[in-house]
Amino acid sequence: MSGAATDKEFKDLRRHAASHMDGGQFLTFSLGEELYGVDILRVQEIKGYTAVTKIPNTPPHIKGVLNLRGTIVPIVELLTKFGMPTIDYTTFTVIIVVVVQDKVMGLVVDAVSDVLDIEKKDIQSAPDFGNKIDVTFLNGIGKSGDKLISLLDIDRLLLDSAAKDSSKDLPVAAAA
């Protein structure tokens, strides 16, 4: 199995995400010129960027780990994860610490923008690009004034891809 969703599965996933995308409060942040948002209830804290401890043999978007009050937190750089050009970190660069299922993870973003109330009527499902472009990590696109905000499904974004990343280059053990 290639891991790619069929058209029907893809449309079902998008419909499922849209039906579960109730309005609410979203922490918005910028990556390059684009705005993204995560459900505020998933955010544990926001902290200024500090150096991380690099871990060998990790994908390029995993910047390393951080010790956050005794908890080792993996740090993901979203620009790299999304294949966007990276920029030098500034005083606005922050780590958004989020809870993903039972795991705590950090997201490096260019800057935090705002906490927005987005009503359900202002959220549309992610656009259908066909099965060649995976947008299952999007819960939808929110509208706030004249701005569009890509609302992330952090479970899919961080956990589904972590499973894919870790299984890519694993050596196969020989049977004895």
C-alpha positions in Angstrom: 0.0 0.0 0.0 1.4 3.4 -1.0 -0.1 5.3 1.9 -1.8 7.7 -0.4 -5.6 8.2 0.2 -8.0 7.3 -2.5 -10.2 10.1 -3.8 -13.2 8.8 -1.8 -11.1 8.4 1.4 -9.6 11.9 0.9 -13.0 13.5 0.5 -14.4 11.6 3.5 -11.4 12.8 5.6 -12.1 16.4 4.5 -15.8 16.1 5.2 -15.0 14.6 8.6 -12.6 17.4 9.4 -15.0 20.1 8.3 -17.9 18.6 10.3 -15.8 18.5 13.4 -14.4 22.0 12.9 -16.6 24.0 15.2 -16.0 27.7 15.6 -14.0 28.7 18.6 -10.8 30.5 19.6 -7.6 29.9 17.6 -4.1 31.0 18.4 -2.9 32.5 15.1 0.7 32.7 14.0 2.7 33.6 10.9 5.0 31.5 8.8 6.4 33.7 6.1 3.6 35.8 4.8 0.8 33.2 5.6 -1.4 32.9 8.7 -2.1 29.7 10.5 -4.1 28.8 13.5 -4.4 26.1 16.1 -7.2 25.5 18.6 -6.3 27.6 21.7 -7.3 24.7 24.0 -4.4 22.7 22.5 -1.8 25.4 23.4 0.1 24.8 26.7 2.3 27.9 26.5 4.2 30.2 24.2 7.9 30.8 24.9 10.6 32.8 23.2 12.9 30.8 21.0 15.9 29.2 22.9 18.5 26.9 21.6 17.6 23.2 21.4 19.6 20.1 21.7 20.0 18.5 18.3 19.2 14.8 17.9 21.1 12.8 15.2 19.2 11.0 12.4 16.1 13.1 12.7 14.2 14.6 9.7 15.2 18.1 8.9 12.0 19.7 10.4 12.8 18.2 13.8 15.1 20.9 15.2 15.9 18.9 18.4 14.6 18.7 21.9 14.1 21.2 24.7 14.0 20.6 28.5 10.8 22.3 29.6 10.6 22.1 33.4 11.8 18.5 33.4 9.9 17.4 30.3 11.8 16.6 27.2 9.9 18.3 24.4 10.5 17.6 20.6 10.7 20.8 18.6 9.3 21.0 15.1 10.1 23.8 12.7 6.9 24.3 10.7 8.6 26.3 7.9 10.8 23.3 7.1 7.9 20.8 7.7 5.8 22.7 5.1 8.7 22.9 2.6 8.8 26.7 2.9 12.0 28.7 2.7 13.6 29.1 6.1 14.5 32.5 7.5 16.8 33.6 10.3 15.2 33.6 13.7 14.3 37.0 15.1 13.2 38.3 18.4 9.6 37.5 17.3 10.4 33.8 16.7 8.7 31.7 19.3 8.0 28.1 20.3 4.3 27.3 20.7 4.1 24.4 23.1 1.1 22.2 22.2 -0.5 19.1 23.6 -0.9 16.4 20.9 -2.9 13.5 22.3 -0.7 12.7 25.4 2.5 14.2 24.1 3.9 17.7 24.5 5.6 19.1 21.4 6.9 22.5 20.4 6.3 24.4 17.1 8.8 27.0 15.9 6.9 29.8 14.2 7.9 33.2 12.9 5.6 35.1 15.2 2.4 34.8 17.2 -0.3 37.0 15.8 -3.4 36.9 17.9 -6.1 34.9 19.5 -9.1 35.0 17.2 -12.8 34.0 17.7 -13.8 32.4 14.4 -17.4 31.3 14.1 -18.3 28.0 12.5 -20.0 29.9 9.5 -16.6 31.5 8.8 -14.8 28.1 8.5 -14.7 26.3 5.2 -13.3 22.9 4.5 -9.8 22.7 3.0 -9.7 23.0 -0.8 -9.7 19.9 -2.9 -6.4 19.7 -4.8 -6.9 16.1 -5.8 -5.2 13.1 -4.3 -1.7 14.2 -5.3 -1.6 17.0 -2.7 -2.1 16.1 0.9 -4.1 18.7 2.9 -5.4 16.3 5.5 -3.5 18.2 8.1 -5.9 21.2 7.6 -9.1 21.3 9.6 -10.3 24.1 7.3 -9.7 27.6 6.2 -11.0 30.3 8.6 -12.0 33.8 7.5 -11.4 36.8 9.8 -12.1 40.1 8.1 -10.1 40.1 4.9 -7.6 37.5 6.2 -7.6 33.7 5.5 -6.2 31.5 8.2 -5.2 27.9 7.6 -6.5 26.0 10.6 -4.2 23.1 11.5 -5.1 19.6 12.7 -2.0 19.2 14.9 -2.7 15.6 15.6 -2.5 14.7 11.9 0.3 17.2 11.2 2.6 16.0 14.0 1.7 12.4 14.8 0.7 11.0 11.4 3.8 12.4 9.8 6.0 11.3 12.7 5.0 7.7 12.0 5.7 8.1 8.3 9.1 9.8 9.0 10.2 7.2 11.4 9.3 4.3 9.2 11.0 5.7 6.0 14.6 4.7 6.6 14.4 2.1 9.3 16.8 -0.8 8.6 15.2 -4.1 8.2 16.4 -6.7 10.8 17.6 -9.9 9.3 15.9 -13.1 10.6 18.3 -15.4 12.5 
